[in-house]
């Protein structure tokens, strides 16, 4: 197997604050092949956004202690000088953000904002860059792209702004597109359109995609692999079928059970995970999930479980034996769905 | 935009009429002394006071007196027959501050003439100071916003805290003491006789007569603006769209100066318009300390001598300037911020 396109190894991002060390990302590894889609799922504060912002080089190294390796096309991005990182950021790895309402500059025209990204990385005239921007707007299905390019973001709807963001992110034909909760701020119908658009463009541009979300339901049909994160660590990793049909971590079970089901006749209450996500300053000892875990036993509050492979690709970080996990999963979790 | 301007202009006129009426009431109903008695002097008899009262129209009913004052603001002879009956036939051309009606009780000078003489001085003072504080405040604010927590930032913020906490009369006298009395580097104060109009004000400025007043006014405002720009810039740099700009791979310089500053400087437009408007209405303390015969000084003088035509003139001029400044700010904002459109 050739070298993966993007490989993150034991990434740690710790923020020293007045209250203590915030371990936002605490040893995360994953790899991504060209044309693949990885979903990173977790609650707020699980480190999913910070890990990808670090890959983009958008975490200020003065404010955080970053360790680990991020290999992209053979070079470690964490060791690249600032200027070289800038040539990769936006051109080879680009990113779209959660809230399209605030992610575009309110005082500049949309076309200009896209053209600005193109001009930064390509040696072409302003007019050519603007024409490319118009073309990109057309490719993300914005009607009348030429007129729209001369409008300001406030004249766009939320879905259109997110399309414009996608157009901006893809305008330089990047190898990796990181979508940080791309649909959270949007209406449900628009969510589906945006995800379909990302899917379509992924194959058109032959890019690898990382979708970050807190909503397992959203990413089900769009991802090849899924990583479930909890308190800065990977709780479970596997392909989409593994995570949805053969989940092996109590946290993943909790996430799956808390998705409301529309096809159920009996009106049942939502089934949330008890408790709150832990403080990242005082992460519980042992397995970070143990205070909320209904299946915790002896070693859980002492030993940190390792992310161990179950079969090849699929891995989970939990002390329960495989037999126990499969039994609980089949009897309690999947039976309820 | 056109409709909006018309609406705003009408509203402005309403504001000025209300201000004029309130001013009139305050100075007719609450006089600390009788203007007629003041006009004829100390040694006099009741008849002379009565004559003065008649001459000023102070013996007429309130509404007639008010109309006498009001008609000076209406640039055409009144067409309203009811008001016509109440008032005497209009004299003069009825222009702004009619010279036949608006003359100072103090010097018997037409108010319009007196204001016209003083506007260039206050104008030179306010505009010059504004230029200095912008040139000082904005770069300092940017520098300390960009290099937060650096030595430069600390120094700038000490400069700013000193500036905002220093009373202007104290700073002004300190400057006067140092640069005029001790060092004799700059002229002390005053506008010499014969320096008339804008030309005279400009000549005085070229001779350095405005430097100390400018610096006193500018320092305090520069401190305030530096703090504002710094705060705005820091806030803007945390916006999502700044993260987007960085994610595009733009250089940090471009992120700060193209994307950050654009958002951070917009509120300065608002502040500047209002501050300059306020100063044009009179910077009383500065004018007094440096002996500049400007609007602010005139206002205080005429209030303390019950010269109420003059007080009205000054008040209405001030109200007019503030109203215009507000309008200018609102219109300018539509050009700066594309989200603002007036209909």
Interface residues (C-beta under 8 A of the other chain):
Chain A: X56 X58 X86 X87 X88 X89 X90 X91 X94 X95 X97 X99 X102 X103 X104 X105 X106 X107 X108 X113 X116 X117 X120 X121 X152 X154 X165 X168 X169
Chain B: X239 X240 X241 X243 X244 X245 X246 X247 X248 X249 X250 X251 X259 X262 X263 X266 X336 X337 X338 X339
